[in-house]
Amino acid sequence: MNKGFTLFAESIKGEELDFSASLKKLGRVLLGDIGGSMGPIYGQFFIEMSKVCKNSEYINGMIFGNMLNAALSGIKELGSAKVGDKTLIDCLEPATIAFNKALSEGKDFATCLNEMKSAAESGRDSTRDMIARIGRSSRLGERSRGVLDAGAASCCIILCAMADSIKKLL
C-alpha cells in the first residue's frame, strides 16, 4: 500500500486534478501497479468512490455516504467476503453502516465521520479473535486467530485518515 500511495504521489506531481479525478487515478495506480490482493481491492474502492463525486464541487455528508456505499458495493462485487470472514469487510461494512445511520438521524457531517471512525476501529479490532475464512490468511486456519486482519487494519487506517482530513476542512 505504501508503494501504491508513493507511486500515486509521484504520478500527480505538477498536475491539477479535482477530487474525483485524484481518487480515480489513485485507484488505477493501486489496481495496476502494486499487485497482490490489496491492489485490486483498494483500486476498486477508490475508483467506485470517484464515480460518485465526479460532478460534485463540494463533498457533503450525503455524497460521502454514497461514496462509502459505492466502495463497499464495489469491493463486495470482487468477492464473496462478508462480516465475520476476517477481511476488510469487517471494518468497511460496519463503518459504512454507522456513517449512514448517523446521517439518517440528522447528525452533522463531523459527527457522522466520528461514528464511522469508531465503527471502523471496532470492526478492525473484532478480527483479532476470528479465524480467517477467505483470502490468503484462510490457509492458516486456527493460527490466524489472535492477530488483526491486515485488510481490516489498512481499511481502518484509510477511513480514519479520510475522516480526520475531512473534519479539518469542515
C-alpha positions in Angstrom: 0.0 0.0 0.0 2.8 2.4 0.8 4.3 1.7 -2.6 1.0 2.4 -4.3 0.4 5.7 -2.5 4.0 6.7 -3.1 3.7 5.9 -6.8 0.4 7.9 -6.9 2.0 10.9 -5.3 4.8 10.8 -7.8 2.4 10.5 -10.7 0.4 13.6 -9.8 3.3 16.0 -9.2 2.6 19.1 -11.2 -0.9 18.1 -12.1 -4.0 19.9 -11.1 -6.7 17.2 -10.5 -10.1 17.6 -8.9 -11.0 15.3 -6.1 -12.8 12.8 -8.3 -10.0 12.6 -10.8 -7.5 12.2 -8.0 -9.4 9.3 -6.5 -9.8 7.6 -9.9 -6.1 8.0 -10.6 -5.2 6.6 -7.2 -7.5 3.7 -7.8 -5.8 3.0 -11.2 -2.3 3.2 -9.7 -3.3 0.8 -6.9 -5.1 -1.5 -9.3 -2.3 -1.6 -11.9 1.0 -1.1 -10.0 1.1 -2.8 -6.6 -0.2 -6.3 -7.3 -1.3 -8.8 -4.7 -4.8 -8.8 -3.5 -4.9 -5.4 -1.9 -4.1 -3.5 -5.2 -7.3 -4.6 -6.9 -9.4 -4.3 -3.8 -8.3 -0.7 -2.9 -8.2 0.2 -6.6 -11.9 -0.7 -6.8 -12.5 1.1 -3.5 -11.2 4.5 -4.8 -12.5 4.1 -8.4 -16.0 3.5 -7.1 -15.7 6.5 -4.8 -14.5 8.7 -7.7 -17.6 7.8 -9.7 -20.0 9.1 -7.0 -18.3 12.5 -6.6 -17.5 13.1 -10.2 -19.7 16.1 -10.7 -19.5 17.5 -7.2 -17.9 20.7 -6.4 -18.2 20.0 -2.6 -18.4 16.8 -0.7 -21.1 16.8 2.0 -22.4 14.0 4.3 -24.8 12.6 1.7 -22.3 12.5 -1.0 -19.6 10.9 1.2 -22.2 8.3 2.4 -22.9 7.5 -1.2 -19.1 7.2 -1.8 -18.8 4.7 1.1 -21.8 2.7 -0.2 -20.3 2.6 -3.7 -16.9 1.5 -2.3 -18.5 -1.2 -0.2 -20.6 -2.5 -3.1 -17.6 -2.5 -5.5 -15.5 -4.5 -3.1 -18.3 -7.0 -2.5 -18.6 -7.5 -6.2 -15.0 -8.6 -6.3 -15.5 -11.5 -3.9 -17.8 -13.2 -1.5 -16.5 -11.8 1.8 -18.9 -10.9 4.5 -18.6 -9.6 8.0 -17.1 -12.4 10.1 -14.8 -13.7 7.4 -11.8 -11.8 8.8 -11.3 -9.4 5.9 -11.5 -5.6 5.4 -15.3 -6.1 5.1 -15.3 -6.5 8.9 -14.1 -2.8 9.0 -15.7 -1.2 6.0 -19.2 -2.5 6.3 -19.8 -1.5 9.9 -18.1 1.8 9.3 -20.4 2.5 6.3 -23.5 1.4 8.2 -22.6 3.6 11.2 -22.0 6.6 8.9 -25.3 6.1 7.1 -27.2 5.6 10.4 -25.8 8.8 11.9 -26.6 10.7 8.7 -30.2 9.4 8.6 -30.5 10.5 12.2 -29.7 14.1 11.1 -26.3 14.3 12.7 -23.8 16.7 11.3 -21.0 15.6 8.9 -18.3 15.7 11.6 -20.3 13.5 14.0 -21.1 11.0 11.2 -17.4 10.8 10.5 -16.6 10.2 14.2 -19.2 7.4 14.3 -17.7 5.9 11.1 -14.2 6.0 12.7 -15.5 4.4 15.9 -17.2 1.6 13.9 -14.1 1.1 11.7 -11.9 0.7 14.8 -14.3 -1.7 16.4 -14.6 -3.7 13.2 -10.8 -3.8 12.8 -10.4 -5.0 16.4 -13.1 -7.6 16.0 -10.9 -9.5 13.6 -8.3 -10.3 16.3 -10.4 -13.2 17.6 -11.6 -14.5 14.3 -10.4 -17.4 12.2 -9.8 -16.3 8.6 -12.3 -17.9 6.2 -11.3 -16.1 3.0 -8.1 -14.9 1.4 -4.5 -15.7 2.0 -4.9 -15.9 5.8 -7.5 -18.6 5.5 -4.8 -21.2 4.9 -3.6 -20.5 8.4 -6.8 -21.8 10.0 -6.7 -21.6 13.7 -3.3 -19.9 13.6 -5.0 -16.8 12.1 -6.7 -16.2 15.5 -5.0 -13.7 17.8 -3.9 -11.2 15.2 -5.7 -8.3 13.4 -6.6 -8.9 9.8 -4.2 -6.8 7.6 -7.0 -5.7 5.3 -9.3 -4.6 8.2 -6.3 -2.8 9.7 -5.4 -1.0 6.5 -9.1 -0.1 5.8 -9.3 1.4 9.3 -6.2 3.5 8.6 -7.6 4.8 5.4 -11.1 5.5 6.7 -9.7 7.2 9.8 -7.3 9.3 7.8 -10.1 10.3 5.4 -12.3 11.3 8.4 -9.6 13.3 10.1 -8.7 15.1 6.9 -12.3 15.9 6.0 -13.0 17.2 9.5 -10.1 19.6 9.2 -11.7 21.1 6.1 -15.2 21.5 7.7 
